[in-house]
Amino acid sequence: MHTMPGNGVPAPAFLPAIPAMPSHETGARQGRLRQYQLQLLERVQAARSGALAARKELGVMLGGRRCLLDLTQLGEIVIPAGLSIQGVPLAQDWYLGLATMRGRLTAVVDLARYMGEAACVAGSDSRIITFSPRLGMNCALLVERVLGLRQQRGMQSVCLPDAPPHASLPWVAQLLRDGEGEQWLRLDLALLAQSARFQDAGFTCMPVHEDRR
């Protein structure tokens, strides 16, 4: 089965959904959460217009690994709570199913599982991040949590391990080490969207760690 292509229409302005909380917990806590998300979204939108794209990327946790996503390749950041994902029969285990987002069916993928890591369990910190319409695919990724914006400047490039899964995944663009010694994988979602294996989520006998373009 193939994920549904996008229609190329620019993503509308958006605000992330705020999960419902009891009335006694509203106020300061909800205000801080909304302020943080608004600041993050403002920076994402600024980056998509070119103001910050060359300097910052969005850090996320995937399969216990720190990863960097190009802000210009991203659409919305969605809180999974309350979002219904309809499973698809005979799909790969990394293909979680389809969800309706802003009136469009969107494929939701567990990218950690796709990379051969343990499946991501949706929790209070997990988020769903949609692809930018410019990538031509109605798709979203489930991530363990969002780590905020990260500055590439000051990070050092490290040789990728000459072993699966990274050696056989061309969309894993780079391995970086920050000033605190933490390693980050830079992912190119445009290359991922072009991968034949990613486009075909039906159950096959293809090797788990082989991406073909």
C-alpha positions in Angstrom: 0.0 0.0 0.0 1.2 3.4 -0.8 1.0 6.5 1.4 -1.2 9.2 -0.1 0.6 12.0 -1.9 0.1 15.6 -0.8 -1.6 18.2 -2.9 1.2 20.7 -2.6 -0.9 23.3 -0.8 1.1 25.3 1.8 0.4 24.3 5.4 -2.0 26.7 7.1 -1.1 28.6 10.2 -1.6 26.3 13.2 -1.5 26.0 17.0 -0.9 22.7 18.7 -3.7 21.0 20.5 -3.6 21.5 24.3 -4.9 18.4 26.1 -7.9 18.9 28.3 -7.1 19.3 32.0 -9.3 19.5 35.1 -10.3 23.0 35.9 -8.3 23.1 39.0 -5.1 22.5 37.0 -5.7 25.3 34.5 -4.1 28.7 34.9 -0.4 28.9 35.4 0.5 25.4 34.2 -1.6 25.7 31.0 -0.3 29.2 30.5 3.4 28.0 30.7 2.7 25.1 28.3 1.0 27.3 25.7 3.7 30.0 26.0 6.4 27.4 25.4 4.5 25.9 22.4 3.8 29.3 20.9 7.5 30.2 21.1 8.5 26.9 19.5 5.9 27.2 16.7 6.9 30.8 16.0 10.5 29.7 15.6 9.5 26.7 13.4 7.4 29.1 11.2 10.2 31.6 11.0 12.6 28.8 10.0 10.3 27.6 7.3 10.4 31.2 5.8 14.2 31.0 5.8 15.1 33.1 8.8 16.5 30.3 11.0 16.7 27.3 8.6 20.4 27.5 8.2 21.1 27.7 11.9 18.6 25.5 13.9 16.9 22.2 13.6 14.2 20.5 15.8 15.6 17.9 18.2 13.5 14.8 18.9 14.0 11.5 20.7 13.5 8.4 18.5 14.2 4.9 19.8 16.3 6.4 22.6 18.4 8.3 20.1 18.6 12.1 19.7 17.7 13.1 16.2 17.6 16.4 14.3 14.9 17.3 11.8 15.2 20.1 9.2 12.6 22.7 10.1 11.8 23.4 6.5 10.7 19.8 6.1 8.2 19.9 8.9 4.5 20.8 9.1 2.6 20.6 12.4 3.5 19.4 15.9 0.4 17.5 17.3 -0.3 16.0 20.7 -1.5 12.4 20.2 -4.0 12.4 23.0 -7.5 12.1 21.6 -6.2 11.5 18.0 -7.7 8.3 16.5 -5.3 6.3 14.4 -7.0 3.6 12.3 -4.8 0.6 11.8 -4.4 -0.9 8.3 -4.5 -4.7 7.7 -1.3 -6.4 6.4 0.8 -3.3 7.0 4.4 -3.3 8.3 4.6 -3.0 12.1 6.2 0.5 11.7 3.1 1.8 9.8 0.7 2.7 12.6 -2.2 3.6 10.3 -4.2 6.6 9.1 -5.4 9.6 11.1 -7.6 12.5 10.0 -5.6 15.8 10.4 -7.2 19.0 9.2 -9.6 17.1 7.1 -7.0 15.0 5.3 -6.0 11.3 5.8 -2.5 11.2 7.1 -0.2 8.1 7.4 1.3 7.9 10.8 4.7 6.1 11.0 6.8 4.9 14.0 10.2 6.0 12.6 12.1 4.4 15.4 10.6 1.0 14.5 11.3 1.7 10.9 14.9 2.1 11.8 15.0 -1.2 13.6 14.7 0.2 17.1 12.1 -0.6 19.7 8.6 0.6 19.0 7.7 4.0 20.3 5.0 3.9 22.9 2.7 7.0 22.8 2.8 8.8 26.2 2.3 12.2 27.8 5.6 13.4 26.2 5.2 11.9 22.8 4.3 14.0 19.7 3.2 13.5 16.1 5.1 15.6 13.6 3.7 16.0 10.1 5.7 16.4 6.9 5.7 19.7 5.1 3.4 19.7 2.0 6.5 20.4 -0.1 7.6 16.8 0.4 4.6 15.6 -1.5 3.4 13.1 1.0 0.6 13.2 3.6 2.7 11.6 6.4 3.5 12.1 10.0 6.1 10.7 12.5 5.4 9.5 16.0 8.3 10.6 18.3 9.0 9.9 21.9 9.4 13.5 22.7 10.4 16.9 21.3 13.7 18.2 22.7 13.3 21.8 21.3 15.4 23.7 18.8 19.1 22.8 18.5 22.0 24.8 17.1 24.2 23.0 14.6 26.9 25.5 15.1 29.4 24.1 17.6 28.6 20.5 16.8 31.3 18.3 15.4 30.7 15.8 12.6 31.3 12.1 13.5 31.7 9.2 11.1 28.5 7.1 10.9 28.9 3.5 12.1 29.8 1.1 9.3 27.0 -1.2 10.3 23.2 -1.4 10.1 20.9 0.3 10.5 22.6 3.7 9.7 25.0 2.5 7.0 22.1 1.3 4.9 19.8 4.3 5.4 20.8 7.1 3.0 18.4 9.5 4.6 20.4 9.4 7.8 22.4 12.4 6.6 25.0 12.9 9.4 26.1 12.1 12.9 27.0 15.0 15.1 28.4 15.4 18.6 27.5 18.5 20.7 29.6 20.3 23.3 28.3 18.0 26.0 29.3 14.8 24.2 25.8 13.8 23.1 25.4 12.4 19.6 22.7 13.5 17.2 21.5 11.9 14.0 20.5 14.4 11.3 17.6 13.0 9.3 16.7 14.1 5.8 12.9 13.5 5.5 12.9 14.4 1.8 15.2 11.4 1.0 13.1 9.3 3.4 9.9 10.2 1.5 11.6 9.1 -1.8 12.6 5.7 -0.4 10.8 2.8 -2.1 10.5 0.9 1.1 9.0 3.9 2.9 6.4 4.5 0.2 5.3 0.8 0.3 4.1 0.0 3.8 2.6 -3.3 2.8 3.9 -6.5 4.4 6.7 -7.9 2.2 9.8 -10.0 2.7 12.2 -7.1 2.1 15.1 -6.8 4.6 14.2 -4.6 7.5 17.2 -2.3 7.2 17.4 -1.9 3.5 16.2 1.4 1.9 16.1 1.5 -1.9 15.5 4.7 -3.9 
